[in-house]
Amino acid sequence: MRSAAAAMVAFLFCLAGSGAAAAPRANTTAMTCTEAQTLVAGSGAVVLATSTFLYYRFVSSEAQCPREQVTRPAFVPTADDPECPIGYRCASAFNPGQ
């Protein structure tokens, strides 16, 4: 019985640390271009909203992409720049359009 309780506590800690609860995403349109660039560079990889219903994963380098993917420059709308060069998005190395 005691091990079941310990397992449940461990599960709850994992659940809390996983971000499983719905949390609002930071929206690039509420940031300056410099703030958005700094967030991506400092995080390595981060998911950001670019409008009310769209969000994407942005990375600071190809090291943050899965194997067989490369980086493509990413531009997003921010409070002060409609095409801020925020960093990169991962894309298939074999399909340039993706």
C-alpha positions as CSV (number, residue, x, y, z in Angstrom):
1,M,0.0,0.0,0.0
2,R,2.8,2.4,0.9
3,S,4.6,1.8,-2.5
4,A,1.3,2.6,-4.3
5,A,1.1,6.0,-2.5
6,A,4.7,6.7,-3.3
7,A,4.1,5.9,-6.9
8,M,1.1,8.2,-7.0
9,V,3.1,11.1,-5.5
10,A,5.9,10.5,-8.0
11,F,3.4,10.5,-10.9
12,L,1.9,13.8,-9.7
13,F,5.3,15.4,-9.5
14,C,6.1,14.2,-13.1
15,L,2.7,15.5,-14.3
16,A,3.2,18.9,-12.7
17,G,6.8,19.2,-14.1
18,S,5.7,18.1,-17.6
19,G,3.5,21.2,-18.2
20,A,0.5,19.0,-18.8
21,A,-1.8,21.6,-17.4
22,A,-2.9,24.0,-20.2
23,A,-0.9,27.2,-20.0
24,P,-1.1,30.2,-22.2
25,R,1.7,30.5,-24.7
26,A,3.8,33.7,-25.0
27,N,2.6,35.6,-28.0
28,T,5.2,37.2,-30.3
29,T,2.8,40.1,-31.1
30,A,3.0,41.2,-27.5
31,M,6.8,41.3,-27.5
32,T,9.4,43.5,-29.2
33,C,11.5,41.8,-31.8
34,T,14.5,41.9,-29.5
35,E,12.5,40.3,-26.7
36,A,11.4,37.5,-29.0
37,Q,14.9,36.9,-30.3
38,T,16.3,36.9,-26.8
39,L,13.7,34.4,-25.7
40,V,14.5,31.9,-28.5
41,A,18.3,32.4,-28.1
42,G,18.1,31.9,-24.3
43,S,15.8,28.9,-24.4
44,G,17.4,27.0,-27.3
45,A,13.9,25.9,-28.4
46,V,10.6,27.4,-27.4
47,V,7.0,27.2,-28.6
48,L,5.5,30.6,-29.2
49,A,2.1,31.8,-30.4
50,T,2.3,34.1,-33.5
51,S,-1.5,34.9,-33.4
52,T,-4.5,33.9,-31.4
53,F,-4.7,30.4,-32.8
54,L,-1.3,29.7,-34.3
55,Y,1.9,28.6,-32.5
56,Y,5.2,27.2,-33.7
57,R,8.4,25.8,-32.3
58,F,11.4,28.1,-32.8
59,V,15.0,27.1,-32.3
60,S,18.3,28.9,-31.9
61,S,20.3,26.4,-33.9
62,E,20.2,23.1,-35.8
63,A,21.4,21.3,-32.6
64,Q,17.8,21.7,-31.4
65,C,16.3,19.9,-34.4
66,P,15.6,16.2,-34.6
67,R,17.9,14.1,-36.7
68,E,17.5,14.5,-40.5
69,Q,16.2,18.0,-40.0
70,V,17.8,21.3,-40.8
71,T,17.0,24.9,-39.8
72,R,15.2,27.4,-42.0
73,P,15.0,31.1,-41.0
74,A,11.8,32.1,-39.2
75,F,10.2,35.5,-39.3
76,V,7.3,36.4,-37.0
77,P,5.1,39.4,-36.3
78,T,6.1,41.3,-33.2
79,A,4.9,44.5,-31.6
80,D,7.5,46.6,-33.4
81,D,8.3,44.5,-36.5
82,P,5.9,42.7,-38.8
83,E,8.7,40.3,-40.0
84,C,11.1,39.9,-37.1
85,P,13.9,37.4,-37.7
86,I,13.2,35.4,-34.5
87,G,15.6,32.5,-35.2
88,Y,14.8,29.2,-37.0
89,R,12.3,26.5,-37.5
90,C,13.2,22.8,-38.0
91,A,12.4,21.4,-41.4
92,S,13.0,18.2,-43.3
93,A,16.4,18.0,-44.9
94,F,14.9,16.0,-47.8
95,N,11.8,18.2,-48.5
96,P,12.8,21.8,-48.8
97,G,9.1,22.9,-48.7
98,Q,8.6,21.5,-45.2
